[in-house]
Amino acid sequence: MKIALIQMPVVADKKANLEQAVSRIRDAACQHIDMAVLPEMFCSPYENSQFWHFSEPRGGQVQQAMSALAKELGIYIVAGSLPEAEGEKLYNTSFVYDRTGAEIACHRKAHLFDIDVVGGQRFQESETLSAGDKATVFDTEFGKLGLCICFDLRFQELAMTMGQAGAQAIICPAAFNMTTGPAHWEVMFRGRAVDNQLYTIGVAPARDETASYVSYGNSIAVDPWGTVMCRGGGEAETLVATLEFEKCSQIRQQLPILKARQTKLYKILN
């Protein structure tokens, strides 16, 4: 399975963001990809004050455009994430479209990014967003894939749930900042890949030093052995990774972590 990681800049113009996403996916499709993945909040500045302004309901303009493009190009599209409005609630939601343009999955970010790092940055998504309540796994002709958003991937329990449901890769639109990114970005994607013996794919917005929230960038693909297959920098770019899912089975046979789990020993206390 050939996946394009679209690391694009995000500006305070929804139409311009959508046009850029479409253009970059079209360019990537020339490399005969099977799937394109966009960043978290690819159509909206990453600011609580902007999420409602840039939001849309289920079936909105951006979703329609992504569906039509997936059908036109005959590829899967993981449409990063966008602010999804439902009544008085707002979610950080990722939509997935298959080669016919049909919506085959959506994931509402379950773990909201509420941090206050000493000497770093404070950000409280819960001031605006509501949390989703499910793990998301979807089918392709290549096998099952898991889907989560940014802060979700910090929780091994969620990654393990997707792996146990059959996911051979976890796709994660994300936007780590300049505090958490240098410290945790690569180690986290490698750790989840090794823990669950699957591929991890992280796709971030390009870095804009003038923005109120500065994305670390560094979109990344990691194989089930924990090897970094490709990793971007801060600038806008498209990376392409080929996932060979038989590698998941080979590694699980050689190092049977999943079979060796002693689940009766593990108990999470609330």
ABEGO torsion letter per residue (X at the ends): XBBBBBBBBBBABAAAAAAAAAAAAAAAAAAGBABBBBBBGAABBBBAAAAAAABBBBGBAAAAAAAAAAAAAGBBBBBEBBBBBBEABBBBBBBBBBAAGBBABBBBBABBBBBBBBGBBBBBAAAABBBBABBBBBBBAAEBBBBBBEAAAABAAAAAAAAAAGBABBBBBBBBBAAAAAAAAAAAAAAAAAAAGBBBBBBBBBBBAABABBBAEGBBBBBAAGBBABBBBABBBBBBBBBBAAAAAAAAAABBAAAABBAAABBBBX
